Every structure is written in structure tokens, then in C-alpha cells.
Amino acid sequence: MEARALDAPVGGATARAPRWLLGLGPLLLVVAAVGAFAALGGPGLGERHGPPVEELAVQRTILRPGSIELVVRNDGPDAVSIAQVTVNDAFVPFTGADEPIGRLGSARVKIAEPWTEGQAYEVSMLTSTGATITHTIAAAAETPSADLSFFALMALLGVYVGVIPIALGMLWLPWVRRIPAGWMRAIMALTLGLLGFLAIDATLEGLDIAATGSQALGGAALVPLGAAAAFLALSAVSAWLRDRGAAGGRLALMVAIGIGLHNLGEGLAIGVSYATGALALGAFLVVGFALHNTTEGLAVVAPLASERPGWRRLALLGALAGAPAVVGAWIGGVAYSAPAAALLLGVGVGAILQVALQILPSVRERGSGRTITPLSAGGLAAGLAVMYATSLLV
């Protein structure tokens, strides 16, 4: 009885407090405690031992006639001051980074260097403590100016490699309407193979790109984080659309969105490759991408085999799947960031995995309930093989 009486006032006060205050109160206390700890300079921790940890990541290289410009970000815990710069072991004058670069801070270092197109350069930045940060330019090429002609070229390239191939692939719709149910399941399994290859390819590419950029912003973790975010977001969208249309139409829409998010990352890679001179535009490149992406159009229309969608709806699906390649090329050409590229590629992976999960039930055999049958296994293997073979052309 006595214990119950002692507890009663506290419980009563808690019950009378607003619900939002009960949730916000602990958070405010944490913020206050952390702020007090920082304001007092970390009491009890003592002075730091050992030399400063200096890390700089080169986010972007911009080459103009007579100059090399590096956009750098501080990946380490300590501020970094750039004291000297060498290019191919020769000291050169530079401007920018006048103040120490704090953690996660960025700066532009403009180097006066009359570079030669196609030649390799090794740029070394010496910090005030004697540490050396090295960046290699494999083959120098002038960075394109972000003018109207550049945007028009990137848009044309995005249309060539994204919009047109997917539109041509969607012309398989009359054929998929006329094939037997068993073969239709094989086509859906082929679609799974196509999407599976795209997911694997984008994951590997995202991890490679993440390794070249700032690690303090997440590094390789950005790929699975982007994938998880896209998977959850598309799952929510799919649930919202479930009662707002036919199953086939909803699935086709989700496939188009998933492929579109993948093509956003693909366009990003194309844009940055062209901007850095690592991509040679030509008929062979366009033909290779056309063959590679045409099968994505089949993946979009396969769920519509039992429907008769209008031209406007088909055009919308084609635009959702192919047009992001144009946007990606624009972003990659003028505002490339390795962490952002890794995140976007991860988003494409998550979207594709979520769509593949929705397609899986359509592969299942109705009578036996089996998912893996000779036809479905053959379709899955064919999808992987087709995407692998066409990827060799690009």
C-alpha cells in the first residue's frame, strides 16, 4: 500500500502530461546534454595525442585551357590546409582553398597548368603538415561548357539510348497478346532475368563509383541505403495503386518506374563519361545501347498482355522508362558527384528489386503452383543471357 501511494503522484503527473511532450522531452534533454558537452569543450577527454588525420577526396575535375580545377572535400576529422601543389612532380601556382577546409567542407583548387589533350597528369596536394594527397588524370580532355548545345547533345544522346529503344521494345505488345499462357509465363520469367541483370550491373557499378568519391558521406553504404529507400517507397506506391486500376496496368506502371530509375543512373554515367572525355560518341555506341535497352521495352508491356491500353498510356509508360536517361545525362555532365551517383544507382537497384518481387507471382504455374518450370527457368536464363550479350556492345 505504501509503495503504491509513493508511485501515484508520478504516474498521475505523467498521465496528465501532453502526449507530444512525453515524446519530445527525452529528445530535448539529449540535445541539451550534447550542446553542453560541446560548449564545455569535452570535459575530461584531455588533449589529443598523435598527428592530425588529413584526408581529401577529389570530387570533380574541370579542365579548361591553361588550368586544372579540382573540387575537393575533407573526408577526415581534422581541418586540412593546402600549402603546395605539384603536377607531374613540378611545383605549380594555384588559387583557392585559402582557408583550412573543415570536416565535410569543400573547396575549389584552381591550378595554372598548360595541359596537353590526351596526356596523363598526376596532381599532388601537399598539406601544411607535409601529408600528400594524389589525384590522377588518366587522359586530359577539356570539360564541355554547360551551354545550350551541350544540353541539346545530352538530350539527343538520352533519346537515342533510352527513349527510342524502349519505344521500339514496346512494339512487342501485339505479339505477347497472342502467345499461350505457358509461354506468357516464360516471357514474364524473361522479364525477371532482364531486371535481375540490371540490378546486379547497377549494384556493381554503384559500388565502384562509391569507392572513388568521398567516404565520409557514406561511401559504399549509399548503394544499399538508396536501394532500401526506393524499395520501401515503391512498395508504398504499389499498395496505394492496388485498388486504383487493373493488376496488369499497375504492374506495368511499376516496371516503367523501376526501369526509369535505373536509366536515370545509366544516363548519369553517360553524362559524366562524356564530360571527362572517357566516352567517344559514335554509331557503334548508339547501336549498342539501342540493342541493350530495347529488351526493357518488352519488360514494360509484358504485364499488359491481357489489356488493350491506349496510345497515350503507352506513351506515358515509355516516357517514364526512357526519359530519365536524358535527365541523368544532364546531371552527369554538369553536376556530377560520386556519392550522389552511387545513391542514385542504389535507388535504381531497389526499384528493380521491388518490381521483380511483384512480377514473381505471374511466373507461378497455376495448376501446380510451381515457380520454377522448364519454361520459366529457360526464360530467366534467356533474360540474363540477352542482357549480358548486349552489354558487351556498350
MIRO-670967 format. One line per 3 residues: number of its first residue (from 1); for each residue x, z, y of N, C-alpha, C. Coordinates in steps of 0.1 Angstrom, whole numbers. Last residue first. Layout:
<atoms>
NUM> X/Z/Y/X/Z/Y/X/Z/Y  ...
</atoms>
This chain:
<atoms>
394> 283/-753/-21/284/-747/-8/295/-737/-7  283/-760/-47/284/-771/-38/285/-766/-23  279/-738/-62/292/-743/-63/294/-754/-52
391> 252/-733/-61/260/-725/-52/275/-731/-52  242/-749/-81/240/-754/-68/249/-746/-58  248/-732/-103/254/-746/-102/253/-751/-88
388> 234/-709/-97/248/-708/-98/254/-722/-97  208/-718/-98/213/-713/-85/228/-712/-86  206/-726/-125/204/-736/-114/210/-731/-101
385> 210/-702/-139/220/-713/-140/218/-723/-129  188/-686/-132/202/-682/-128/212/-694/-129  168/-703/-142/168/-700/-128/182/-695/-124
382> 174/-703/-169/175/-716/-162/175/-713/-147  169/-677/-176/183/-682/-177/184/-695/-169  141/-676/-172/150/-667/-165/165/-672/-165
379> 133/-696/-190/130/-698/-176/139/-689/-168  140/-684/-215/146/-697/-210/144/-699/-196  124/-661/-214/139/-660/-214/146/-673/-210
376> 99/-674/-214/103/-666/-203/118/-664/-202  100/-687/-240/98/-695/-227/103/-687/-215  104/-665/-258/114/-677/-257/112/-685/-244
373> 98/-635/-239/94/-645/-249/104/-656/-248  94/-605/-225/105/-614/-229/100/-623/-241  70/-592/-223/75/-599/-211/86/-609/-215
370> 40/-590/-242/54/-591/-242/59/-598/-229  13/-589/-247/18/-580/-237/33/-581/-235  0/-607/-264/9/-596/-270/14/-586/-260
367> -17/-621/-245/-22/-616/-258/-13/-605/-263  -2/-626/-221/-15/-619/-221/-19/-614/-235  31/-620/-213/22/-627/-222/9/-620/-223
364> 44/-616/-180/40/-610/-193/30/-618/-200  48/-627/-156/56/-633/-167/51/-628/-180  34/-612/-138/29/-626/-141/37/-633/-152
361> 49/-589/-135/37/-589/-144/32/-603/-147  71/-598/-118/73/-595/-132/60/-594/-140  65/-600/-91/64/-612/-99/64/-609/-114
358> 72/-575/-81/58/-580/-81/55/-592/-90  99/-575/-84/91/-565/-92/76/-569/-92  106/-595/-67/108/-597/-81/100/-587/-89
355> 101/-582/-43/93/-593/-46/94/-596/-61  121/-562/-43/107/-558/-43/97/-570/-47  144/-578/-43/141/-569/-55/126/-565/-55
352> 142/-590/-18/141/-599/-30/138/-590/-42  144/-568/-1/132/-576/-1/131/-584/-14  170/-559/-8/159/-551/-10/146/-558/-10
349> 185/-582/1/186/-578/-13/173/-569/-16  180/-582/29/176/-593/21/175/-590/6  192/-558/35/178/-559/37/172/-571/29
346> 219/-565/30/212/-555/22/197/-555/23  222/-583/51/223/-588/37/217/-578/28  220/-564/72/210/-575/71/210/-581/57
343> 243/-548/68/230/-542/68/219/-553/65  263/-567/71/262/-560/58/248/-554/57  259/-574/98/257/-584/88/255/-578/74
340> 264/-549/111/251/-555/112/249/-565/101  292/-546/104/282/-537/99/268/-542/100  302/-571/117/303/-569/103/293/-558/97
337> 286/-590/140/291/-576/138/291/-574/123  282/-616/164/285/-612/150/290/-598/150  269/-631/184/269/-616/184/272/-611/171
334> 271/-659/181/273/-653/194/274/-638/194  267/-667/154/275/-675/163/279/-668/176  248/-650/143/262/-650/138/272/-657/147
331> 225/-656/158/231/-643/159/246/-643/154  221/-683/150/223/-680/164/230/-666/165  218/-680/122/229/-688/127/232/-685/142
328> 194/-665/122/206/-659/117/219/-667/122  176/-683/131/178/-671/139/192/-665/135  177/-702/110/180/-706/124/184/-694/132
325> 168/-687/89/182/-692/88/186/-697/102  141/-682/94/151/-671/97/165/-676/96  128/-706/84/131/-705/98/141/-693/101
322> 121/-703/56/132/-711/61/137/-708/75  99/-685/52/110/-685/43/122/-692/48  82/-689/73/86/-676/71/98/-676/62
319> 77/-717/70/84/-712/82/89/-698/80  63/-718/46/76/-724/47/84/-719/59  40/-703/54/49/-698/43/63/-704/44
316> 30/-721/73/34/-707/77/43/-701/66  25/-743/57/35/-744/68/39/-731/72  5/-733/41/17/-737/35/28/-738/46
313> -15/-729/61/-10/-718/53/3/-721/47  -19/-755/69/-15/-745/79/-9/-733/71  -29/-768/46/-16/-772/51/-10/-761/61
310> -45/-744/24/-44/-755/34/-30/-757/39  -44/-738/-12/-41/-734/2/-41/-746/11  -59/-733/-38/-57/-745/-30/-56/-742/-16
307> -46/-716/-68/-53/-717/-55/-51/-731/-48  -30/-713/-89/-44/-712/-92/-52/-713/-79  -4/-714/-79/-8/-724/-88/-23/-724/-90
304> 9/-697/-61/-3/-704/-56/-9/-714/-66  34/-688/-71/22/-679/-72/9/-686/-67  50/-711/-64/46/-708/-78/34/-699/-79
301> 58/-714/-38/45/-720/-42/41/-716/-56  83/-701/-37/72/-697/-27/59/-702/-32  99/-713/-56/96/-698/-58/84/-694/-49
298> 102/-738/-45/94/-736/-57/90/-722/-59  119/-731/-24/105/-736/-21/96/-735/-33  142/-725/-37/135/-714/-31/121/-718/-27
295> 152/-750/-45/145/-742/-55/138/-730/-49  164/-758/-21/152/-764/-25/144/-756/-35  189/-746/-18/177/-739/-12/164/-745/-16
292> 208/-763/-30/208/-748/-33/194/-742/-29  203/-787/-18/201/-786/-33/200/-771/-36  211/-780/8/197/-785/5/194/-784/-10
289> 237/-772/6/227/-762/9/213/-767/6  248/-798/-1/250/-786/-10/239/-776/-7  241/-813/21/236/-817/8/237/-805/-1
286> 257/-800/41/243/-800/42/236/-803/29  283/-805/30/278/-791/32/263/-791/33  284/-833/31/285/-826/18/280/-812/19
283> 283/-839/58/272/-842/50/272/-835/37  295/-810/78/296/-824/72/284/-826/63  315/-786/94/302/-793/93/304/-807/87
280> 335/-762/81/336/-776/86/322/-783/83  342/-730/90/332/-738/84/333/-752/90  359/-715/104/361/-714/89/351/-723/82
277> 357/-711/131/364/-723/126/366/-723/111  341/-691/140/355/-688/137/363/-699/132  316/-703/141/322/-698/153/337/-695/152
274> 311/-709/114/313/-720/123/320/-715/136  308/-683/104/319/-691/99/321/-703/108  287/-673/119/300/-667/121/311/-676/116
271> 266/-690/108/269/-690/123/283/-684/125  266/-684/81/269/-698/85/273/-698/100  259/-658/81/272/-661/76/276/-675/80
268> 233/-661/92/243/-653/99/257/-656/94  220/-675/72/223/-681/84/233/-674/93  219/-654/53/227/-666/50/230/-674/62
265> 203/-635/65/217/-632/62/225/-644/59  180/-651/65/185/-646/78/200/-642/76  175/-655/38/180/-667/46/185/-663/60
262> 164/-630/32/177/-635/26/183/-646/34  141/-632/46/151/-621/50/164/-625/44  129/-653/33/132/-654/47/142/-644/51
259> 124/-642/8/134/-653/9/138/-655/23  105/-623/16/117/-619/9/128/-630/10  85/-639/26/91/-629/35/105/-625/29
256> 78/-654/3/83/-661/15/90/-651/25  69/-634/-13/80/-642/-17/86/-648/-5  47/-625/1/58/-616/-1/70/-623/-5
253> 31/-648/-1/35/-643/12/47/-634/11  26/-649/-28/33/-660/-22/39/-656/-8  11/-626/-31/24/-627/-37/33/-638/-31
250> -12/-632/-17/-4/-621/-13/10/-622/-18  -21/-654/-32/-17/-656/-18/-9/-645/-13  -26/-642/-57/-16/-652/-56/-11/-654/-42
247> -47/-624/-50/-34/-619/-55/-23/-629/-54  -64/-629/-19/-62/-632/-33/-48/-627/-37  -68/-602/5/-66/-616/1/-64/-617/-14
244> -66/-575/10/-69/-584/21/-67/-598/17  -57/-555/-6/-72/-557/-5/-76/-567/5  -29/-557/-3/-35/-558/-16/-50/-561/-15
241> -17/-552/21/-23/-565/19/-31/-567/6  -7/-526/18/-17/-529/29/-24/-542/27  11/-531/-3/0/-522/-5/-11/-524/5
238> 29/-547/11/22/-552/0/10/-544/-3  39/-529/30/32/-541/35/24/-546/23  52/-511/13/41/-506/21/32/-518/26
235> 71/-527/2/62/-521/-7/49/-516/1  86/-533/25/78/-544/19/68/-538/9  97/-508/29/89/-514/40/80/-525/34
232> 112/-504/6/101/-494/9/92/-501/20  130/-525/8/122/-523/-4/110/-515/-1  143/-520/32/135/-532/31/125/-531/19
229> 156/-496/26/147/-497/37/138/-509/36  173/-504/4/162/-494/2/152/-494/14  189/-523/17/181/-527/6/170/-517/4
226> 203/-507/36/194/-518/41/184/-522/30  216/-490/18/207/-485/28/197/-495/33  233/-508/4/222/-502/-3/212/-495/6
223> 248/-516/28/242/-526/19/230/-519/11  260/-494/39/250/-501/47/242/-511/38  281/-485/24/268/-478/22/257/-486/29
220> 304/-498/32/296/-504/21/283/-498/19  301/-486/65/308/-494/55/299/-499/45  293/-467/85/286/-468/72/294/-475/61
217> 308/-466/107/294/-469/109/286/-470/96  334/-463/99/327/-451/105/312/-454/106  343/-488/92/338/-479/82/331/-467/87
214> 338/-519/106/340/-505/109/334/-497/98  347/-545/82/342/-540/95/345/-525/96  353/-554/57/361/-559/68/358/-553/81
211> 335/-543/39/349/-539/38/357/-543/50  312/-558/45/312/-544/49/327/-538/49  317/-582/32/317/-581/47/318/-567/52
208> 316/-574/5/328/-580/11/328/-579/26  289/-565/4/300/-555/2/313/-560/7  276/-589/9/274/-578/18/285/-568/17
205> 283/-604/-13/287/-608/0/286/-597/10  270/-589/-33/285/-590/-34/290/-595/-20  243/-592/-25/250/-578/-27/265/-579/-26
202> 239/-619/-26/239/-612/-13/245/-598/-14  241/-623/-54/250/-630/-45/251/-623/-31  220/-608/-64/234/-605/-68/244/-611/-58
199> 198/-620/-52/201/-606/-50/215/-603/-53  200/-647/-61/201/-644/-47/204/-629/-44  195/-642/-88/208/-647/-84/210/-644/-69
196> 169/-633/-87/179/-624/-92/193/-629/-88  155/-655/-78/156/-644/-69/167/-634/-74  159/-672/-101/163/-676/-87/165/-664/-78
193> 146/-657/-121/161/-660/-122/166/-664/-108  120/-656/-111/127/-644/-112/142/-646/-113  115/-683/-114/115/-678/-101/122/-664/-101
190> 115/-684/-142/125/-692/-135/126/-687/-121  91/-669/-146/104/-664/-151/116/-671/-144  74/-688/-136/75/-675/-129/88/-668/-133
187> 77/-708/-155/81/-711/-141/82/-698/-133  67/-694/-177/82/-698/-177/86/-701/-163  41/-693/-170/49/-680/-171/64/-683/-171
184> 35/-720/-172/35/-713/-159/42/-700/-159  37/-724/-199/47/-730/-191/47/-724/-177  13/-711/-206/26/-706/-211/37/-711/-203
181> -7/-726/-192/-4/-712/-188/9/-707/-193  5/-760/-184/-3/-750/-192/2/-735/-188  4/-775/-151/11/-772/-163/3/-761/-171
178> -8/-781/-127/-12/-789/-139/-5/-785/-152  3/-767/-106/-11/-766/-108/-16/-772/-122  29/-776/-104/27/-763/-110/12/-760/-113
175> 24/-801/-90/29/-801/-104/26/-787/-111  16/-794/-65/7/-801/-73/11/-801/-88  41/-779/-57/28/-772/-59/19/-780/-67
172> 65/-791/-50/62/-789/-64/48/-783/-67  69/-790/-23/61/-801/-28/59/-801/-43  86/-769/-18/71/-766/-19/63/-778/-23
169> 110/-782/-15/107/-775/-27/93/-771/-29  107/-791/11/108/-801/0/105/-794/-13  108/-767/25/96/-775/26/96/-785/15
166> 134/-759/18/123/-751/13/110/-759/14  149/-779/32/150/-778/17/138/-770/11  141/-775/59/138/-787/52/139/-785/37
163> 150/-748/66/136/-752/67/133/-764/58  178/-746/58/168/-736/55/154/-742/54  196/-766/65/199/-758/53/188/-748/49
160> 184/-778/87/189/-786/76/191/-778/63  178/-757/104/167/-765/99/172/-773/87  204/-748/109/195/-739/102/183/-747/97
157> 214/-770/123/220/-766/110/211/-757/102  198/-769/146/198/-780/137/203/-777/123  206/-744/156/192/-746/152/191/-758/143
154> 233/-749/161/230/-739/152/215/-740/147  229/-769/181/236/-773/169/233/-763/158  216/-754/201/209/-766/195/216/-770/182
151> 235/-736/208/223/-731/202/215/-742/195  254/-754/218/258/-746/207/245/-741/200  241/-765/240/245/-774/230/248/-766/217
148> 238/-742/257/226/-748/251/230/-757/239  265/-719/248/257/-727/257/245/-734/250  287/-700/241/272/-699/238/264/-706/248
145> 315/-718/230/308/-712/241/293/-711/237  334/-712/200/325/-720/208/318/-712/219  368/-703/200/354/-698/198/345/-706/206
142> 393/-724/186/386/-719/198/372/-715/194  412/-710/160/403/-721/164/395/-715/176  439/-702/137/433/-702/151/424/-713/154
139> 437/-688/107/438/-702/113/431/-702/127  438/-660/104/443/-669/94/446/-683/99  449/-634/121/440/-646/123/446/-657/114
136> 450/-600/114/455/-613/111/444/-623/114  460/-569/128/449/-579/126/454/-593/124  471/-536/126/474/-550/125/461/-558/122
133> 482/-509/143/470/-515/138/472/-530/138  505/-483/142/504/-497/143/491/-501/136  516/-454/161/509/-460/150/506/-475/152
130> 527/-442/183/535/-450/175/529/-456/163  510/-430/201/517/-421/191/526/-429/182  497/-450/214/506/-441/222/514/-432/213
127> 498/-479/192/492/-468/199/502/-459/206  501/-513/191/508/-501/189/502/-490/198  487/-539/173/484/-530/184/491/-517/182
124> 494/-571/164/497/-557/161/495/-549/174  484/-601/149/483/-593/161/485/-578/158  495/-630/137/494/-615/133/495/-607/146
121> 482/-662/131/488/-652/140/485/-638/135  485/-696/121/482/-682/118/489/-673/128  471/-726/136/483/-717/133/478/-703/130
118> 449/-740/145/453/-741/131/464/-732/126  461/-744/178/450/-745/168/455/-747/154  481/-719/192/480/-733/188/469/-734/177
115> 480/-698/222/480/-701/207/478/-716/205  494/-683/245/491/-697/244/491/-701/229  481/-652/254/489/-658/243/485/-673/242
112> 472/-622/265/477/-635/271/486/-642/261  445/-606/253/459/-608/251/462/-622/257  422/-581/258/425/-595/261/440/-597/262
109> 402/-560/241/416/-562/244/419/-577/246  375/-540/247/379/-554/246/394/-554/250  361/-512/227/368/-518/239/372/-532/236
106> 341/-484/217/347/-498/215/353/-502/228  338/-453/199/338/-461/211/344/-475/208  341/-438/177/330/-447/176/329/-455/189
103> 360/-416/196/354/-419/183/341/-427/184  374/-433/225/369/-422/218/363/-426/204  402/-447/237/390/-451/231/385/-439/222
100> 417/-441/269/416/-438/255/402/-441/249  416/-469/292/414/-455/289/414/-453/274  420/-497/290/428/-489/299/427/-474/297
97> 411/-518/275/414/-506/268/423/-497/277  427/-546/294/416/-539/287/421/-527/280  453/-569/287/444/-562/296/433/-556/288
94> 488/-576/280/473/-576/276/466/-568/287  517/-595/271/509/-587/281/494/-587/276  536/-590/240/528/-599/250/520/-590/259
91> 564/-591/219/555/-583/228/549/-592/238  563/-606/187/567/-607/201/558/-600/210  552/-606/161/564/-598/164/570/-599/178
88> 528/-620/164/539/-626/156/552/-619/160  523/-602/192/517/-613/185/529/-620/177  517/-568/201/526/-579/197/519/-589/190
85> 511/-544/226/506/-554/217/516/-564/214  510/-509/235/516/-522/235/510/-531/225  491/-488/236/503/-488/245/509/-502/246
82> 459/-476/234/468/-488/230/479/-489/241  448/-446/222/453/-453/234/462/-464/230  421/-430/207/432/-439/205/435/-446/218
79> 408/-398/196/409/-409/206/422/-417/204  401/-391/162/408/-389/174/407/-401/183  388/-400/138/383/-388/145/389/-385/159
76> 384/-436/137/390/-423/134/384/-412/141  375/-460/146/369/-455/133/374/-441/130  368/-476/175/376/-465/170/368/-459/157
73> 369/-512/176/361/-499/176/369/-488/170  374/-541/196/379/-531/186/370/-519/187  377/-574/200/367/-564/202/370/-553/192
70> 402/-594/214/398/-586/203/388/-575/207  412/-626/225/404/-614/228/399/-607/216  437/-645/235/431/-640/223/424/-627/227
67> 444/-674/256/441/-660/254/435/-657/240  446/-702/259/456/-693/265/454/-678/263  413/-709/255/426/-715/258/435/-705/265
64> 401/-682/234/399/-691/245/413/-697/248  387/-665/207/399/-673/211/394/-683/222  378/-634/196/374/-645/205/386/-652/210
61> 369/-615/170/380/-622/176/375/-633/184  355/-582/163/353/-596/166/366/-602/172  364/-557/154/350/-562/151/348/-577/153
58> 389/-540/140/387/-552/149/373/-558/144  392/-506/142/387/-517/134/384/-528/144  417/-481/142/409/-490/150/405/-502/140
55> 426/-447/140/421/-459/133/413/-468/142  446/-420/139/442/-431/147/438/-443/138  449/-386/139/445/-397/130/439/-408/138
52> 477/-368/151/464/-374/153/461/-385/142  495/-346/128/495/-356/138/480/-362/140  489/-310/124/492/-323/119/490/-333/130
49> 462/-288/132/476/-290/126/477/-304/122  444/-274/159/446/-284/149/460/-285/145  438/-239/164/443/-252/168/445/-261/156
46> 407/-222/154/421/-223/157/425/-237/162  382/-214/147/388/-225/140/403/-226/143  371/-194/164/376/-191/150/383/-202/143
43> 347/-215/181/354/-202/179/358/-199/165  343/-242/193/345/-239/179/353/-226/177  338/-242/221/350/-248/215/353/-245/201
40> 314/-234/231/325/-224/230/338/-229/224  299/-257/227/302/-252/241/313/-242/241  295/-258/199/303/-268/206/308/-264/220
37> 279/-235/196/292/-236/189/301/-246/196  257/-242/211/265/-230/215/279/-231/208  248/-264/196/252/-265/210/260/-254/215
34> 241/-251/172/252/-262/172/257/-264/186  220/-234/180/233/-229/174/244/-239/175  202/-253/190/207/-243/199/220/-237/194
31> 196/-267/167/201/-274/178/208/-264/188  184/-246/152/196/-253/147/203/-260/159  162/-240/167/172/-230/165/185/-236/161
28> 147/-263/165/153/-259/178/163/-249/177  141/-262/138/149/-273/143/155/-269/156  124/-239/136/138/-239/130/147/-250/135
25> 102/-249/153/110/-238/156/124/-238/150  87/-270/143/97/-273/153/107/-262/156  69/-258/125/78/-269/121/89/-271/130
22> 57/-239/141/63/-235/128/72/-245/123  46/-255/161/57/-246/164/64/-241/152  26/-269/148/37/-277/153/49/-268/156
19> 7/-247/142/14/-254/131/27/-262/136  9/-218/163/5/-232/161/14/-238/150  4/-185/148/12/-195/155/8/-209/153
16> -12/-169/131/-17/-173/144/-9/-183/152  4/-166/109/-8/-173/107/-14/-177/121  25/-150/120/28/-164/115/15/-172/114
13> 11/-127/125/17/-134/137/20/-149/132  4/-119/99/-7/-122/109/-1/-131/121  29/-115/88/20/-125/83/10/-129/92
10> 37/-93/104/44/-105/104/36/-117/99  17/-74/98/18/-79/112/26/-92/112  20/-70/69/8/-75/75/10/-81/89
7> 41/-56/59/41/-71/59/30/-77/67  34/-29/60/45/-34/68/45/-49/69  12/-29/42/10/-26/56/21/-31/65
4> 25/-34/18/16/-43/23/13/-41/38  40/-11/16/47/-23/17/38/-34/23  19/8/12/28/9/24/35/-4/27
1> 8/0/-12/0/0/0/9/0/13
</atoms>
